Amino acid sequence: MAPRRSRERTPLAIPIVRFSEFLTDTGQIGNGVIVGQPGWPQALENNKVTYFNRFVQSARFTSKYPATMVPATFVHSLNVNAGNPLSPAEETQLTLEHSTGSKSRAQVLRQIAEHQNLANSEINRAFVLMQYFGYLRRNPNDTPDSDYTGYDFWLTKLNQFNGDYIGAEMVKAFLTSTEYRKRFGAP
């Protein structure tokens, strides 16, 4: 998908979300939600609450953030892992809310996951990942790629174009790629 380049800069922060997980997670969150139908916002909210409650109980999550972790450590660890989207005051407030029981582990995770600063910092990475998931229906390091070179190429290019995917010709490149066209039997 992209030419090989040398790695003379900071290491690439590779995506940890896998295509199969993305499909499962979005299926759970969107289950029964039809935008525009009566009650859809509440259905979406209910699905999100259920999703986060299940996620914090998963082995993947509890192995990194055991239930025995004290609230201050839990909140701080999540914030650091997310790239520090919370301000010190927000982190202190969230720790207090978790310590007093007014926010559960799921609610703490959701507040950090949905924080606008996190969304702003991850938008380009997520956009490139969605090109792989949406158009190529695979992970960025699945065959025919064996590493994240293509992902890195497109993320670098998108960043150079300040997030302008049209100017970066990213979508066009994915749509005209041989790999994408083969999915539909095009030459």
Long-range contacts (C-beta under 8 A, 24 or more apart in sequence): 1-136, 1-144, 1-145, 1-150, 1-153, 1-154, 1-173, 1-174, 1-177, 1-179, 2-149, 2-150, 2-152, 2-153, 2-154, 3-153, 4-149, 5-149, 5-152, 5-153, 12-148, 12-151, 12-152, 12-155, 13-125, 14-140, 14-141, 14-148, 14-151, 15-125, 15-129, 15-139, 15-140, 15-148, 15-151, 17-129, 18-139, 19-132, 19-133, 19-137, 19-138, 19-139, 19-142, 22-133, 25-51, 28-54, 48-110, 49-106, 52-106, 52-107, 52-109, 52-110, 52-113, 53-104, 53-106, 55-106, 55-109, 56-104, 56-105, 56-106, 56-109, 65-105, 67-105, 71-95, 71-98, 71-99, 72-99, 74-98, 74-105, 74-108, 75-108, 75-112, 78-108, 78-109, 78-112, 79-112, 82-112, 82-113, 82-115, 82-118, 83-118, 83-121, 83-122, 85-112, 85-115, 85-116, 85-117, 85-118, 85-121, 86-112, 86-115, 86-117, 123-163, 124-155, 124-158, 124-159, 124-163, 125-155, 127-158, 127-163, 127-165, 128-154, 128-155, 128-158, 128-170, 131-170, 131-171, 131-174, 135-171, 135-174, 135-175, 135-177, 135-180, 136-174, 136-177, 136-179, 136-180, 136-183, 137-183, 144-179
